Amino acid sequence: MTLDFYEINAARKGKGYGRKMVKAILDALPTDWKATVSMDWSDGFWEKMRRSYPKKWERE
């Protein structure tokens, strides 16, 4: 099973809230689920998340 992130917004950029939201979601995922990102316009945010949580991401 996969969870596909389409968009995530934090009202205050650069404060770590996006990372906290992603961490909360990934920590709650069952171990047999993986996360994906369909389209990435984040200027590097999702790549950082993939590096931070490598076991949670579907391989491309």
mmCIF file of the C-alpha atoms, coordinates in Angstrom:
data_MODEL
# 
_entry.id   MODEL 
# 
loop_
_atom_site.group_PDB 
_atom_site.id 
_atom_site.type_symbol 
_atom_site.label_atom_id 
_atom_site.label_alt_id 
_atom_site.label_comp_id 
_atom_site.label_asym_id 
_atom_site.label_entity_id 
_atom_site.label_seq_id 
_atom_site.pdbx_PDB_ins_code 
_atom_site.Cartn_x 
_atom_site.Cartn_y 
_atom_site.Cartn_z 
_atom_site.occupancy 
_atom_site.B_iso_or_equiv 
_atom_site.pdbx_formal_charge 
_atom_site.auth_seq_id 
_atom_site.auth_comp_id 
_atom_site.auth_asym_id 
_atom_site.auth_atom_id 
_atom_site.pdbx_PDB_model_num 
ATOM 1  C CA . MET A 1 1  ? 0.000  0.000  0.000  1.00 0.00 ? 1  MET A CA 1 
ATOM 2  C CA . THR A 1 2  ? 1.131  3.554  -0.604 1.00 0.00 ? 2  THR A CA 1 
ATOM 3  C CA . LEU A 1 3  ? 0.347  7.021  0.663  1.00 0.00 ? 3  LEU A CA 1 
ATOM 4  C CA . ASP A 1 4  ? 0.728  9.670  -2.017 1.00 0.00 ? 4  ASP A CA 1 
ATOM 5  C CA . PHE A 1 5  ? 1.556  13.195 -0.899 1.00 0.00 ? 5  PHE A CA 1 
ATOM 6  C CA . TYR A 1 6  ? 0.013  15.684 -3.329 1.00 0.00 ? 6  TYR A CA 1 
ATOM 7  C CA . GLU A 1 7  ? 0.620  18.886 -1.423 1.00 0.00 ? 7  GLU A CA 1 
ATOM 8  C CA . ILE A 1 8  ? 1.601  20.038 2.028  1.00 0.00 ? 8  ILE A CA 1 
ATOM 9  C CA . ASN A 1 9  ? 1.605  23.639 3.178  1.00 0.00 ? 9  ASN A CA 1 
ATOM 10 C CA . ALA A 1 10 ? 2.913  25.263 6.304  1.00 0.00 ? 10 ALA A CA 1 
ATOM 11 C CA . ALA A 1 11 ? 1.837  28.800 7.076  1.00 0.00 ? 11 ALA A CA 1 
ATOM 12 C CA . ARG A 1 12 ? 5.300  29.719 8.323  1.00 0.00 ? 12 ARG A CA 1 
ATOM 13 C CA . LYS A 1 13 ? 8.072  28.722 5.912  1.00 0.00 ? 13 LYS A CA 1 
ATOM 14 C CA . GLY A 1 14 ? 11.479 27.844 7.292  1.00 0.00 ? 14 GLY A CA 1 
ATOM 15 C CA . LYS A 1 15 ? 10.275 26.998 10.800 1.00 0.00 ? 15 LYS A CA 1 
ATOM 16 C CA . GLY A 1 16 ? 10.302 23.189 10.447 1.00 0.00 ? 16 GLY A CA 1 
ATOM 17 C CA . TYR A 1 17 ? 6.524  22.756 10.488 1.00 0.00 ? 17 TYR A CA 1 
ATOM 18 C CA . GLY A 1 18 ? 6.442  20.937 7.141  1.00 0.00 ? 18 GLY A CA 1 
ATOM 19 C CA . ARG A 1 19 ? 9.028  18.456 8.407  1.00 0.00 ? 19 ARG A CA 1 
ATOM 20 C CA . LYS A 1 20 ? 7.005  17.951 11.609 1.00 0.00 ? 20 LYS A CA 1 
ATOM 21 C CA . MET A 1 21 ? 3.828  17.272 9.611  1.00 0.00 ? 21 MET A CA 1 
ATOM 22 C CA . VAL A 1 22 ? 5.593  14.743 7.363  1.00 0.00 ? 22 VAL A CA 1 
ATOM 23 C CA . LYS A 1 23 ? 7.232  13.054 10.369 1.00 0.00 ? 23 LYS A CA 1 
ATOM 24 C CA . ALA A 1 24 ? 3.873  12.672 12.148 1.00 0.00 ? 24 ALA A CA 1 
ATOM 25 C CA . ILE A 1 25 ? 2.307  11.123 9.043  1.00 0.00 ? 25 ILE A CA 1 
ATOM 26 C CA . LEU A 1 26 ? 5.211  8.779  8.296  1.00 0.00 ? 26 LEU A CA 1 
ATOM 27 C CA . ASP A 1 27 ? 5.519  7.683  11.924 1.00 0.00 ? 27 ASP A CA 1 
ATOM 28 C CA . ALA A 1 28 ? 1.830  6.693  11.859 1.00 0.00 ? 28 ALA A CA 1 
ATOM 29 C CA . LEU A 1 29 ? 2.085  4.660  8.633  1.00 0.00 ? 29 LEU A CA 1 
ATOM 30 C CA . PRO A 1 30 ? 1.875  0.901  8.990  1.00 0.00 ? 30 PRO A CA 1 
ATOM 31 C CA . THR A 1 31 ? 5.251  -0.725 8.348  1.00 0.00 ? 31 THR A CA 1 
ATOM 32 C CA . ASP A 1 32 ? 4.093  -2.319 5.092  1.00 0.00 ? 32 ASP A CA 1 
ATOM 33 C CA . TRP A 1 33 ? 3.046  1.048  3.586  1.00 0.00 ? 33 TRP A CA 1 
ATOM 34 C CA . LYS A 1 34 ? 5.324  3.373  1.607  1.00 0.00 ? 34 LYS A CA 1 
ATOM 35 C CA . ALA A 1 35 ? 5.016  7.076  0.756  1.00 0.00 ? 35 ALA A CA 1 
ATOM 36 C CA . THR A 1 36 ? 5.239  8.556  -2.733 1.00 0.00 ? 36 THR A CA 1 
ATOM 37 C CA . VAL A 1 37 ? 5.241  12.037 -4.242 1.00 0.00 ? 37 VAL A CA 1 
ATOM 38 C CA . SER A 1 38 ? 3.534  12.251 -7.649 1.00 0.00 ? 38 SER A CA 1 
ATOM 39 C CA . MET A 1 39 ? 4.743  15.694 -8.689 1.00 0.00 ? 39 MET A CA 1 
ATOM 40 C CA . ASP A 1 40 ? 7.360  17.729 -6.886 1.00 0.00 ? 40 ASP A CA 1 
ATOM 41 C CA . TRP A 1 41 ? 7.361  21.520 -7.088 1.00 0.00 ? 41 TRP A CA 1 
ATOM 42 C CA . SER A 1 42 ? 8.834  21.894 -3.625 1.00 0.00 ? 42 SER A CA 1 
ATOM 43 C CA . ASP A 1 43 ? 12.309 23.161 -4.524 1.00 0.00 ? 43 ASP A CA 1 
ATOM 44 C CA . GLY A 1 44 ? 13.967 20.262 -2.707 1.00 0.00 ? 44 GLY A CA 1 
ATOM 45 C CA . PHE A 1 45 ? 11.698 19.713 0.307  1.00 0.00 ? 45 PHE A CA 1 
ATOM 46 C CA . TRP A 1 46 ? 10.580 16.200 -0.669 1.00 0.00 ? 46 TRP A CA 1 
ATOM 47 C CA . GLU A 1 47 ? 14.092 15.095 -1.547 1.00 0.00 ? 47 GLU A CA 1 
ATOM 48 C CA . LYS A 1 48 ? 15.151 16.127 1.980  1.00 0.00 ? 48 LYS A CA 1 
ATOM 49 C CA . MET A 1 49 ? 12.250 14.115 3.407  1.00 0.00 ? 49 MET A CA 1 
ATOM 50 C CA . ARG A 1 50 ? 13.267 11.072 1.355  1.00 0.00 ? 50 ARG A CA 1 
ATOM 51 C CA . ARG A 1 51 ? 16.806 11.310 2.721  1.00 0.00 ? 51 ARG A CA 1 
ATOM 52 C CA . SER A 1 52 ? 15.521 11.753 6.289  1.00 0.00 ? 52 SER A CA 1 
ATOM 53 C CA . TYR A 1 53 ? 13.163 8.752  6.137  1.00 0.00 ? 53 TYR A CA 1 
ATOM 54 C CA . PRO A 1 54 ? 14.611 6.390  3.490  1.00 0.00 ? 54 PRO A CA 1 
ATOM 55 C CA . LYS A 1 55 ? 12.748 3.253  4.624  1.00 0.00 ? 55 LYS A CA 1 
ATOM 56 C CA . LYS A 1 56 ? 9.343  4.937  4.312  1.00 0.00 ? 56 LYS A CA 1 
ATOM 57 C CA . TRP A 1 57 ? 9.562  5.870  0.611  1.00 0.00 ? 57 TRP A CA 1 
ATOM 58 C CA . GLU A 1 58 ? 8.607  3.880  -2.430 1.00 0.00 ? 58 GLU A CA 1 
ATOM 59 C CA . ARG A 1 59 ? 11.562 3.415  -4.752 1.00 0.00 ? 59 ARG A CA 1 
ATOM 60 C CA . GLU A 1 60 ? 11.240 5.305  -8.019 1.00 0.00 ? 60 GLU A CA 1 
# 
